[in-house]
């Protein structure tokens, strides 16, 4: 069954009309199974790059390859305050990390988020009973704009946080992430996979339960429930304090438990992937 002949095909308006028109043409040429594969890959890309933790994993491999490398070779030290320097606190060239990380995060957020919005909520809207638990209900345009703005704020927070952590590690700061699989033995490498997954999964569950305690729900978590018919953009549309709760829990193992970079990254990608799909 082709979804290209959808009964719901609004006239595209705004900057995204060119992208959506091109996507209509491209997906009309594809069999449906190939379109589903593309959509699945796009969701994985969003999970990998959206919140900025990709650079945190990357710098560990770069540091392993060249312990003495720097992104920008310079002898100049940026003054911070009270005689301290960014180099002294292992944050040399922090602006490069922030700009680079946020550029990738925003690009992924709007391009991949826009693609998923088109693929599900426009192209497949007339078959929403096949993939949506509330097939006859959709967010209003006002709430869609609200979730995108709020999500963008949280992308900025998450991307900046991981930029600081990545810069710190790149400049010689320590973490418990390692890159050689047998550095702590093969037994721990394989055991750490379920250990880290259970830690993150249980953490997400209990943090969510805590956020439904009246005080936390009314003051923080209620923001996320404004979007009663969530979209892919709803994944990051939450109170900034709630965003920091979840980000802290995801960062904690990287500085407390020895974890291979691949184990750490793959678990977070799965969690992000599930979060996007479930919304």
C-alpha positions in Angstrom: 0.0 0.0 0.0 1.5 3.3 -1.1 1.1 6.2 1.4 1.9 8.8 -1.3 -1.7 9.1 -2.3 -2.7 10.3 1.2 -6.1 12.0 1.6 -4.3 14.4 3.9 -1.9 16.3 1.7 -1.9 20.0 2.7 -0.3 22.7 0.7 3.2 23.1 2.0 4.1 26.5 3.2 7.2 28.1 4.7 10.9 27.3 4.3 10.3 23.5 4.7 8.1 23.3 1.6 11.1 22.6 -0.6 12.3 19.7 1.6 8.8 18.2 1.9 8.2 18.5 -1.8 11.5 16.7 -2.5 10.7 14.0 0.0 7.3 13.4 -1.6 9.0 12.9 -4.9 11.7 10.6 -3.5 9.4 8.4 -1.4 6.9 8.1 -4.2 9.6 6.2 -6.0 10.4 3.8 -3.2 8.6 0.7 -2.1 7.0 1.0 1.4 9.5 -1.4 3.0 12.4 0.8 1.9 10.7 3.9 3.2 10.3 2.2 6.6 14.0 1.3 6.6 15.0 4.9 5.9 12.7 6.1 8.6 14.2 3.7 11.1 17.8 4.7 10.2 16.8 8.4 10.6 15.5 7.7 14.1 18.8 6.0 15.0 20.7 9.0 13.7 18.6 11.2 15.9 19.3 9.0 18.9 23.0 9.2 18.1 23.5 12.9 17.5 20.5 14.9 18.8 21.6 15.7 22.4 25.3 16.2 21.8 26.7 13.2 23.7 28.3 11.9 20.5 31.2 14.3 20.9 31.8 13.1 24.4 32.3 9.6 23.1 34.4 10.8 20.1 36.9 12.7 22.2 37.9 9.5 24.1 38.9 7.9 20.8 40.7 11.0 19.6 42.5 11.3 22.9 43.6 7.6 22.7 44.9 8.2 19.1 46.8 11.4 19.9 47.3 12.3 23.6 49.0 15.5 22.7 46.6 16.8 20.1 44.5 20.0 20.4 41.8 21.3 18.1 43.4 24.7 17.7 47.1 25.1 18.1 47.6 28.3 20.1 49.9 29.5 22.8 47.5 32.1 24.0 45.6 31.3 27.2 42.1 32.6 27.6 41.6 34.5 30.9 38.7 33.2 33.0 38.8 35.1 36.3 41.0 35.6 39.3 44.1 34.6 37.5 42.8 31.2 36.4 42.8 30.3 32.7 40.6 28.0 30.6 43.7 25.9 29.9 44.4 25.5 33.6 41.0 24.0 34.2 41.1 21.9 31.0 38.6 23.9 29.1 40.9 25.3 26.4 39.0 26.1 23.2 35.7 25.5 24.9 34.0 27.9 22.3 35.0 25.5 19.5 33.3 22.6 21.3 30.1 24.5 22.1 29.7 25.9 18.5 30.5 22.6 16.9 28.3 20.5 19.2 25.3 22.9 19.0 25.6 23.1 15.2 25.3 19.4 14.8 22.6 19.2 17.4 20.4 21.9 15.8 21.0 20.4 12.3 19.9 17.0 13.5 17.0 18.4 15.5 15.4 20.4 12.7 16.3 18.1 9.7 15.6 14.8 11.3 12.7 16.1 13.4 11.2 17.7 10.3 11.6 14.4 8.4 9.8 12.4 11.0 7.1 15.0 11.3 6.6 14.8 7.5 6.9 11.0 7.3 4.4 10.2 10.1 2.2 13.2 10.6 1.8 14.3 6.9 2.6 11.4 4.6 1.0 8.7 6.8 -1.6 10.8 8.6 -4.6 9.1 6.8 -3.2 5.7 8.1 -2.5 6.9 11.6 -4.5 3.9 13.0 -1.6 1.7 11.9 1.1 3.5 13.9 -0.5 5.9 16.4 -2.2 5.1 19.7 -4.4 8.2 19.4 -5.1 7.9 15.6 -7.8 10.7 15.5 -6.0 13.2 17.7 -3.1 15.5 16.7 -1.3 18.5 18.3 -2.5 21.9 17.4 -0.1 24.1 15.4 0.4 26.3 18.4 1.5 23.4 20.6 3.7 22.0 17.8 5.5 25.4 17.8 5.7 25.5 21.6 7.3 22.0 21.8 9.9 23.0 19.1 10.8 26.1 20.9 11.1 24.4 24.3 12.9 21.4 22.7 15.4 23.9 21.1 16.1 25.4 24.6 16.8 21.9 26.0 19.0 21.0 23.0 21.0 24.1 23.8 21.3 23.0 27.5 22.2 19.4 26.7 24.6 20.3 23.9 26.4 22.9 26.0 26.7 20.5 28.9 28.3 17.7 26.8 30.5 20.3 25.1 32.0 21.3 28.5 32.5 17.6 29.5 34.0 16.7 26.1 36.4 19.7 26.2 37.4 18.7 29.7 38.3 15.2 28.7 39.9 16.3 25.4 42.3 18.5 27.4 43.4 15.8 29.7 40.5 15.5 32.2 39.7 12.1 33.5 36.6 9.9 33.1 35.9 6.2 33.5 35.2 5.7 29.8 37.9 3.6 28.0 38.4 2.6 24.4 40.4 -0.7 24.4 37.8 -3.5 24.9 40.0 -5.7 27.1 41.4 -2.9 29.2 39.4 -4.1 32.2 39.1 -7.7 30.9 36.7 -9.3 28.5 34.5 -10.6 31.3 33.8 -7.0 32.6 33.4 -5.8 29.0 30.4 -8.2 28.4 29.1 -7.9 31.9 29.1 -4.1 31.7 26.5 -4.2 28.9 23.6 -5.4 31.0 24.9 -3.5 34.1 24.9 -0.2 32.2 21.6 -0.9 30.5 19.8 -1.8 33.8 21.3 1.2 35.5 20.0 3.6 32.8 16.7 1.8 32.3 16.0 1.7 36.1 17.2 5.2 36.4 14.8 6.5 33.7 11.9 4.6 35.4 12.5 5.8 38.9 13.3 9.4 37.9 10.0 9.4 36.0 8.2 8.0 39.0 9.7 10.8 41.2 8.6 13.4 38.6 5.0 12.2 39.1 5.2 13.1 42.8 2.9 16.0 43.2 5.5 18.7 43.9 7.7 17.7 41.0 4.8 17.1 38.6 3.2 20.4 39.2 6.4 22.4 39.1 8.3 20.5 36.4 7.0 17.4 34.7 3.6 18.9 33.8 5.3 20.8 31.1 6.0 17.6 29.2 2.4 16.5 29.5 1.1 19.6 27.7 1.6 17.6 24.6 -1.1 15.0 24.9 -0.6 13.8 21.4 3.2 13.8 21.3 5.4 14.0 18.2 9.1 13.3 17.7 9.8 16.9 18.8 8.1 16.1 22.1 11.1 14.0 23.1 13.1 17.0 24.3 10.1 19.3 25.1 10.2 19.3 28.9 11.1 21.7 31.8 14.8 22.4 31.7 15.2 21.2 35.3 13.7 17.8 34.2 16.2 17.8 31.2 19.0 18.2 33.7 17.7 15.4 35.9 17.8 12.9 33.0 21.1 14.2 31.6 22.8 14.0 35.0 21.7 10.4 35.3 23.0 9.5 31.9 26.4 11.2 32.5 26.9 9.7 36.0 28.3 6.3 34.8 30.9 8.0 32.6 32.6 9.3 35.7 31.9 6.5 38.2 31.9 3.1 36.4 34.5 1.8 34.0 32.7 1.5 30.7 33.9 0.9 27.1 32.9 3.9 24.9 30.9 1.5 22.6 28.9 0.1 25.5 28.2 3.6 26.9 27.2 5.0 23.5 25.1 2.1 22.3 23.0 2.1 25.5 22.3 5.8 25.2 21.4 5.5 21.5 18.9 2.7 22.3 17.4 4.8 25.1 17.1 7.9 22.8 15.7 5.7 20.0 13.1 4.2 22.2 12.2 7.7 23.5 11.7 9.0 20.0 9.6 6.0 18.8 7.5 5.9 22.0 6.5 9.6 21.4 
